Amino acid sequence: MKLMHVIHGTTGLGGIKPQVIWPRLVGVSTRQAAYLSAQFGFPVRHVHNGIHIPPPPESYGDEGYLLSLNRISKEKGIMNAIDVATANGYHIKVVGDYSWVGNQDYVYELMTRCEQSGGLAEFVGNVDNETKIQLIKGCKAMIACPDIRQNYVEAFGLYAVEAGVYGKPVLALTNGGLVDIIQGGTNGSL
């Protein structure tokens, strides 16, 4: 039976090399595929995630805030995004699912950082899809600072595509799949 395995994150295999033959293993970006190739010692191809694309963007507002839209976890670099935004005097809204976070202490630390920001950082947390779309439409830009110090590779960066769908630029650190999505000066800056 020919199966294809799509890996959406890091290997998490603790040094165990899978016994699969190329091209059965697939990454979700060119950078992640290169990372997996190096980890496993055989070529890995890539395929980008597919998402629903709405009609071309109309003129959406700019309510002046930056938007961090991630799964709430340390490797996503949300604290870094808050620091960048607040150091530059921007309001930032932190949106994301924290129900599956292994370390809830990080969630409380994040909430505390927002509370102590003098009103510049707002922890929104979980939202439904319609609210997420409204937040994207209203933001000045999406911001993402995946933490490369933890050897974290942003496999794809769906939030960057979602921002682009609504004509919003993405400010991000050069990391993994974001390189496939963000073109400096066109739809954001790395």
LINSUL-V690997 format. One record per residue. N is the residue number from 1. PHI is phi in degrees with one decimal (* if undefined). OMEGA is omega in degrees with one decimal (999 if undefined). Layout:
N,PHI,OMEGA ; N,PHI,OMEGA
This chain:
1,*,179.2 ; 2,-95.3,179.0 ; 3,-114.9,174.4 ; 4,-117.0,179.7 ; 5,-110.9,177.8 ; 6,-101.2,179.5 ; 7,-99.4,-176.5 ; 8,-99.3,-178.3 ; 9,-146.4,176.6 ; 10,-77.6,-172.7 ; 11,-67.1,178.5 ; 12,60.4,-176.0 ; 13,-100.1,176.6 ; 14,57.8,177.5 ; 15,85.4,178.8 ; 16,-77.6,179.1 ; 17,-90.8,-179.3 ; 18,-66.1,179.1 ; 19,-94.7,178.7 ; 20,-123.1,-179.2 ; 21,-112.3,177.3 ; 22,-54.6,6.8 ; 23,-100.9,-177.3 ; 24,-74.9,179.6 ; 25,-101.6,-173.6 ; 26,-131.7,172.5 ; 27,-99.0,-177.2 ; 28,-104.8,173.7 ; 29,-158.4,179.4 ; 30,-65.1,180.0 ; 31,-66.5,179.4 ; 32,-67.3,177.6 ; 33,-61.4,177.6 ; 34,-64.2,177.9 ; 35,-60.9,179.7 ; 36,-64.2,176.8 ; 37,-58.4,179.4 ; 38,-66.0,-179.5 ; 39,-66.3,-172.7 ; 40,-97.6,179.0 ; 41,80.9,173.6 ; 42,-144.0,-175.9 ; 43,-65.2,176.5 ; 44,-126.3,177.5 ; 45,-92.0,-179.6 ; 46,-135.1,171.3 ; 47,-145.8,-178.7 ; 48,-78.1,175.9 ; 49,-63.8,174.7 ; 50,-100.9,175.7 ; 51,-134.2,176.3 ; 52,-70.2,178.2 ; 53,-104.3,178.9 ; 54,-74.6,177.4 ; 55,-56.5,-179.8 ; 56,-51.6,-175.1 ; 57,-63.4,170.7 ; 58,-86.0,179.2 ; 59,-80.9,-179.7 ; 60,-92.7,-178.1 ; 61,-72.4,175.9 ; 62,-132.8,-178.4 ; 63,-87.4,172.0 ; 64,84.6,-179.0 ; 65,-105.1,170.4 ; 66,-90.8,-177.1 ; 67,-122.6,171.4 ; 68,-102.5,-175.5 ; 69,-125.0,-174.6 ; 70,-145.2,162.9 ; 71,-65.0,-176.8 ; 72,-76.2,177.0 ; 73,-156.3,-172.5 ; 74,-57.0,-176.0 ; 75,-65.3,179.1 ; 76,-74.3,174.1 ; 77,69.2,-176.7 ; 78,-65.7,176.6 ; 79,-60.1,178.1 ; 80,-61.6,179.6 ; 81,-63.0,177.5 ; 82,-62.1,-179.7 ; 83,-61.1,179.6 ; 84,-62.6,-178.0 ; 85,-62.8,-174.8 ; 86,-68.5,178.2 ; 87,-63.8,-179.8 ; 88,-103.4,175.4 ; 89,76.0,178.3 ; 90,-97.0,171.1 ; 91,-76.6,178.0 ; 92,-131.5,174.5 ; 93,-108.2,-178.8 ; 94,-104.7,-176.0 ; 95,-122.4,175.8 ; 96,165.8,-178.9 ; 97,-78.3,176.9 ; 98,-121.6,-178.1 ; 99,-73.4,-177.7 ; 100,-109.3,-178.1 ; 101,-73.7,-179.1 ; 102,-67.2,-177.2 ; 103,-116.9,-179.3 ; 104,-67.0,175.7 ; 105,-59.6,178.8 ; 106,-64.2,179.0 ; 107,-61.8,179.7 ; 108,-65.8,176.9 ; 109,-62.0,178.5 ; 110,-64.7,178.1 ; 111,-61.0,179.2 ; 112,-63.4,178.4 ; 113,-58.7,178.6 ; 114,-65.1,180.0 ; 115,-61.0,-176.7 ; 116,-93.0,-175.1 ; 117,-88.6,-177.9 ; 118,68.5,177.7 ; 119,88.8,-179.9 ; 120,-81.4,-178.8 ; 121,-114.1,-178.9 ; 122,-126.1,176.0 ; 123,-87.5,-179.9 ; 124,-97.5,178.6 ; 125,79.7,-176.6 ; 126,-68.0,174.3 ; 127,-139.3,174.9 ; 128,-81.0,-174.4 ; 129,-62.4,-179.4 ; 130,-63.7,177.7 ; 131,-64.7,178.2 ; 132,-58.7,-180.0 ; 133,-61.4,179.4 ; 134,-64.2,177.5 ; 135,-65.4,177.9 ; 136,-64.9,-179.4 ; 137,-60.3,-176.3 ; 138,-89.3,-174.9 ; 139,-78.4,174.0 ; 140,-76.8,180.0 ; 141,-163.7,173.0 ; 142,-89.4,178.2 ; 143,-126.7,-179.8 ; 144,-144.6,-179.3 ; 145,-128.5,-179.5 ; 146,-53.5,-169.4 ; 147,-79.3,-179.9 ; 148,-72.5,178.9 ; 149,-67.6,179.3 ; 150,-95.6,-177.3 ; 151,56.1,-179.8 ; 152,-90.6,176.2 ; 153,-108.5,176.9 ; 154,-70.6,-172.9 ; 155,-55.9,-177.9 ; 156,-136.2,-177.1 ; 157,99.0,-177.8 ; 158,-56.6,179.6 ; 159,-58.9,179.3 ; 160,-68.6,176.9 ; 161,-68.8,179.1 ; 162,-60.4,177.2 ; 163,-61.7,-179.4 ; 164,-63.0,179.0 ; 165,-58.5,-178.5 ; 166,-102.3,174.7 ; 167,70.2,-179.6 ; 168,-101.1,178.8 ; 169,-73.2,178.5 ; 170,-119.5,173.8 ; 171,-104.5,-173.3 ; 172,-149.2,170.9 ; 173,-77.8,177.3 ; 174,-67.8,-176.5 ; 175,-158.0,170.8 ; 176,50.6,-174.0 ; 177,-64.5,178.3 ; 178,-60.3,178.3 ; 179,-66.5,177.2 ; 180,-73.8,-171.0 ; 181,-100.8,-171.3 ; 182,-93.5,176.1 ; 183,-109.8,-176.1 ; 184,-50.2,178.5 ; 185,82.0,-179.6 ; 186,-105.2,-178.6 ; 187,-127.4,178.1 ; 188,154.1,-178.9 ; 189,-147.2,175.5 ; 190,-100.3,999
